[in-house]
């Protein structure tokens, strides 16, 4: 599923004359929407045919979809402007309660206005609050504090974090025979059946020592019966007898490795 992000790009409103009917005002709003779309298209290099328009006026949508009826000159001219800039299939219906453009033309509570403008950054939020007639003392600090505490805002405005990686050791990049530079570690245990008795089956645990060539990433595994230093020394001797001498080992300095140092 493709994620959708919503943001404010440009808004525009006009004062309506008192002697104009509501359907014609809605038609003027549709013309204004196409003007705004042309501005955005020109400045953002976004094709007009990819714009989607929403109107809460069924009358306006009926004007645009009508193919037979003749309109008054005022309506016909505006319908022609809209259809010259856009295609009828680009227009959709939206309920008035879900239309964000209604905030510019109808009364709304401060909480509703804030819900419509938050997550947009401090400068835009300050301007939107003042444009709606509210002058708050210390608004810069207040808005910055609210945005800083907003988890959604911090996620939307945060920078991607890149994992910092240390430089590879020289022995990881030095060419040489396999297992010249070796990383060693222990893994396990897992239960195994050692012998059968009259009362059932006797089980014990086994571990393994893994030797990895730091250059070629080849691996060699030796099974051990105990996590003691003596078992590690025996596994190390078996490994060297097969793979040859090692120039350098790297490990997490486990107790069985450290304990074997004086005897190696």
C-alpha positions as CSV (number, residue, x, y, z in Angstrom):
1,X,0.0,0.0,0.0
2,X,1.4,3.4,-1.1
3,X,1.8,5.9,1.7
4,X,0.1,9.3,1.3
5,X,1.5,12.5,2.8
6,X,-0.6,15.7,3.1
7,X,0.8,19.2,3.3
8,X,-0.2,22.8,2.7
9,X,1.2,24.4,-0.4
10,X,-0.9,27.4,-1.3
11,X,-4.2,28.9,-0.1
12,X,-6.3,31.7,-1.5
13,X,-9.7,33.2,-0.6
14,X,-11.8,36.1,-1.9
15,X,-14.5,38.4,-0.4
16,X,-17.9,37.4,-1.9
17,X,-20.3,40.1,-3.1
18,X,-23.6,40.2,-1.1
19,X,-25.9,39.9,-4.2
20,X,-24.5,36.7,-5.6
21,X,-26.3,33.3,-5.2
22,X,-24.6,30.4,-3.4
23,X,-24.2,28.2,-6.5
24,X,-22.5,31.0,-8.4
25,X,-20.2,31.6,-5.5
26,X,-19.3,27.9,-5.5
27,X,-18.6,28.2,-9.2
28,X,-16.3,31.2,-8.6
29,X,-14.5,29.1,-6.0
30,X,-14.0,26.3,-8.6
31,X,-12.5,28.9,-11.0
32,X,-10.2,30.1,-8.2
33,X,-9.1,26.5,-7.6
34,X,-8.0,26.2,-11.2
35,X,-6.1,29.5,-10.9
36,X,-4.3,28.2,-7.8
37,X,-3.5,24.9,-9.6
38,X,-2.0,26.8,-12.5
39,X,0.3,28.7,-10.1
40,X,1.4,25.5,-8.4
41,X,1.8,23.8,-11.7
42,X,4.0,26.5,-13.1
43,X,6.2,26.9,-10.0
44,X,6.6,23.2,-9.1
45,X,6.7,21.9,-12.6
46,X,3.7,19.6,-11.9
47,X,1.4,18.8,-14.9
48,X,-2.1,20.2,-14.7
49,X,-3.7,16.9,-15.8
50,X,-2.4,15.2,-12.6
51,X,-4.3,17.6,-10.3
52,X,-7.4,16.3,-8.5
53,X,-10.1,18.8,-7.5
54,X,-12.7,18.4,-4.8
55,X,-15.9,20.4,-4.3
56,X,-18.7,20.1,-1.8
57,X,-21.2,21.7,-4.3
58,X,-23.2,19.2,-6.3
59,X,-24.5,22.1,-8.4
60,X,-21.0,23.0,-9.6
61,X,-20.2,19.3,-10.4
62,X,-23.5,19.3,-12.3
63,X,-22.5,22.4,-14.3
64,X,-19.2,20.7,-15.3
65,X,-20.7,17.4,-16.3
66,X,-23.6,18.9,-18.3
67,X,-23.3,18.3,-22.0
68,X,-26.8,19.5,-23.3
69,X,-28.3,22.3,-21.3
70,X,-27.3,25.9,-22.1
71,X,-26.4,28.2,-19.2
72,X,-26.6,31.9,-18.6
73,X,-23.6,33.8,-19.8
74,X,-22.1,34.3,-16.4
75,X,-22.2,30.5,-15.6
76,X,-21.3,29.4,-19.1
77,X,-18.1,31.6,-19.1
78,X,-16.9,30.2,-15.8
79,X,-17.6,26.6,-16.8
80,X,-15.7,27.2,-20.0
81,X,-12.7,28.6,-18.1
82,X,-12.7,25.6,-15.7
83,X,-13.0,23.0,-18.5
84,X,-10.3,24.8,-20.6
85,X,-7.8,24.4,-17.7
86,X,-8.9,21.0,-16.4
87,X,-10.8,17.8,-17.4
88,X,-14.2,17.0,-16.0
89,X,-12.8,13.6,-14.7
90,X,-10.5,15.5,-12.4
91,X,-13.4,16.8,-10.3
92,X,-14.8,14.9,-7.3
93,X,-17.3,15.4,-4.6
94,X,-16.3,15.9,-1.0
95,X,-18.7,16.4,2.0
96,X,-18.6,19.9,3.4
97,X,-17.5,18.6,6.8
98,X,-14.4,17.0,5.2
99,X,-13.5,20.0,3.0
100,X,-10.5,21.8,4.4
101,X,-11.3,24.9,2.2
102,X,-14.3,25.5,4.5
103,X,-12.0,26.8,7.2
104,X,-11.3,29.9,5.1
105,X,-15.0,30.7,4.6
106,X,-16.8,29.5,7.8
107,X,-16.4,30.1,11.5
108,X,-14.3,27.5,13.3
109,X,-13.1,27.1,16.9
110,X,-9.4,27.8,17.6
111,X,-8.9,24.1,18.4
112,X,-10.3,23.1,15.0
113,X,-8.2,25.7,13.2
114,X,-5.1,24.4,15.1
115,X,-5.9,20.8,14.0
116,X,-6.0,22.0,10.4
117,X,-2.6,23.8,10.5
118,X,-0.4,21.9,13.0
119,X,2.5,19.7,11.7
120,X,3.3,22.5,9.2
121,X,6.2,24.2,11.0
122,X,6.6,27.2,13.3
123,X,6.5,30.1,10.7
124,X,3.4,28.8,8.9
125,X,1.6,28.1,12.2
126,X,2.3,31.6,13.5
127,X,1.0,33.2,10.4
128,X,-2.1,31.0,10.3
129,X,-3.0,31.9,13.9
130,X,-2.6,35.6,13.2
131,X,-4.5,35.4,9.9
132,X,-7.5,34.0,11.9
133,X,-7.6,37.0,14.2
134,X,-5.7,35.7,17.2
135,X,-2.7,37.6,18.6
136,X,-1.0,35.6,21.3
137,X,1.8,37.2,23.4
138,X,4.9,35.1,23.1
139,X,3.5,33.0,20.3
140,X,6.9,32.2,18.8
141,X,8.1,30.4,22.0
142,X,4.7,28.8,22.6
143,X,4.4,27.3,19.1
144,X,8.0,26.1,19.2
145,X,7.4,24.4,22.5
146,X,4.2,22.7,21.2
147,X,5.9,21.5,18.0
148,X,8.9,20.3,20.0
149,X,6.7,18.2,22.3
150,X,4.5,16.9,19.4
151,X,5.7,13.3,18.5
152,X,4.1,13.4,15.1
153,X,5.8,16.8,14.3
154,X,9.2,15.5,15.3
155,X,8.8,12.4,13.2
156,X,7.7,14.4,10.1
157,X,10.4,17.0,10.5
158,X,13.2,14.8,11.8
159,X,16.4,14.0,9.9
160,X,17.3,10.5,8.8
161,X,20.0,9.0,11.1
162,X,22.8,7.2,9.4
163,X,24.6,4.4,11.3
164,X,28.2,5.4,12.1
165,X,30.6,2.6,11.2
166,X,34.2,2.4,12.3
167,X,36.9,1.7,9.8
168,X,37.6,-1.9,9.1
169,X,40.8,-3.4,10.8
170,X,43.8,-3.7,8.6
171,X,43.8,-7.5,8.8
172,X,40.3,-7.6,7.3
173,X,41.6,-6.0,4.1
174,X,45.1,-7.6,3.9
175,X,45.3,-10.3,1.2
176,X,46.8,-13.6,2.2
177,X,46.3,-17.3,2.5
178,X,42.9,-18.4,4.0
179,X,42.8,-18.4,7.9
180,X,45.9,-16.2,8.2
181,X,43.8,-13.8,10.2
182,X,41.0,-15.5,12.2
183,X,38.0,-14.5,14.3
184,X,37.0,-17.1,16.9
185,X,33.9,-17.5,19.0
186,X,31.9,-20.1,20.9
187,X,28.2,-21.0,20.3
188,X,25.8,-23.5,21.9
189,X,25.0,-25.5,23.9
190,X,22.6,-28.1,22.6
191,X,21.6,-31.5,24.2
192,X,23.0,-34.7,22.7
193,X,22.4,-38.4,23.7
194,X,25.6,-39.8,25.1
195,X,24.6,-43.3,26.2
196,X,21.6,-45.5,27.0
197,X,21.1,-46.7,30.5
198,X,18.7,-49.1,32.1
199,X,16.6,-46.2,33.4
200,X,16.5,-44.5,30.0
201,X,18.8,-42.2,28.0
202,X,21.6,-40.1,29.4
203,X,22.0,-36.7,27.9
204,X,24.8,-34.1,28.0
205,X,25.6,-30.8,26.4
206,X,27.9,-29.9,23.6
207,X,29.4,-26.6,22.4
208,X,31.3,-25.6,19.3
209,X,34.2,-23.3,18.4
210,X,33.9,-21.4,15.1
211,X,36.9,-20.1,13.4
212,X,36.2,-17.6,10.6
213,X,38.8,-16.3,8.1
214,X,38.6,-12.5,8.4
215,X,39.5,-12.0,4.7
216,X,37.6,-14.7,2.8
217,X,34.8,-15.3,5.4
218,X,35.5,-19.1,5.2
219,X,34.6,-20.9,8.4
220,X,35.8,-24.0,10.4
221,X,33.8,-25.5,13.3
222,X,35.2,-27.8,16.1
223,X,32.8,-29.5,18.6
224,X,33.9,-29.4,22.3
225,X,32.5,-31.2,25.3
226,X,33.1,-28.4,27.8
227,X,33.6,-24.6,28.0
228,X,37.0,-25.1,29.7
229,X,40.3,-23.7,28.4
230,X,41.7,-27.2,27.9
231,X,38.9,-28.1,25.5
232,X,39.5,-24.9,23.6
233,X,43.2,-25.7,23.3
234,X,42.4,-29.1,21.9
235,X,40.0,-27.6,19.4
236,X,42.6,-25.0,18.4
237,X,45.3,-27.6,17.9
238,X,42.9,-29.6,15.6
239,X,42.1,-26.4,13.7
240,X,45.8,-25.5,13.1
241,X,46.7,-29.1,12.1
242,X,44.1,-28.8,9.3
243,X,44.2,-25.1,8.3
244,X,47.8,-24.2,9.1
245,X,49.4,-21.6,11.3
246,X,47.5,-18.4,12.1
247,X,49.1,-15.0,12.2
248,X,46.5,-13.2,14.4
249,X,43.3,-14.1,16.3
250,X,40.4,-11.9,17.1
251,X,37.8,-12.8,19.8
252,X,35.5,-11.4,22.5
253,X,38.1,-12.4,25.2
254,X,35.9,-15.1,26.7
255,X,37.1,-16.8,29.9
256,X,38.0,-20.0,28.0
257,X,40.0,-18.0,25.5
258,X,41.9,-15.9,28.1
259,X,42.5,-18.9,30.3
260,X,44.2,-20.7,27.4
261,X,46.7,-17.9,26.6
262,X,49.4,-19.0,29.0
263,X,49.3,-22.6,27.7
264,X,49.2,-21.8,23.9
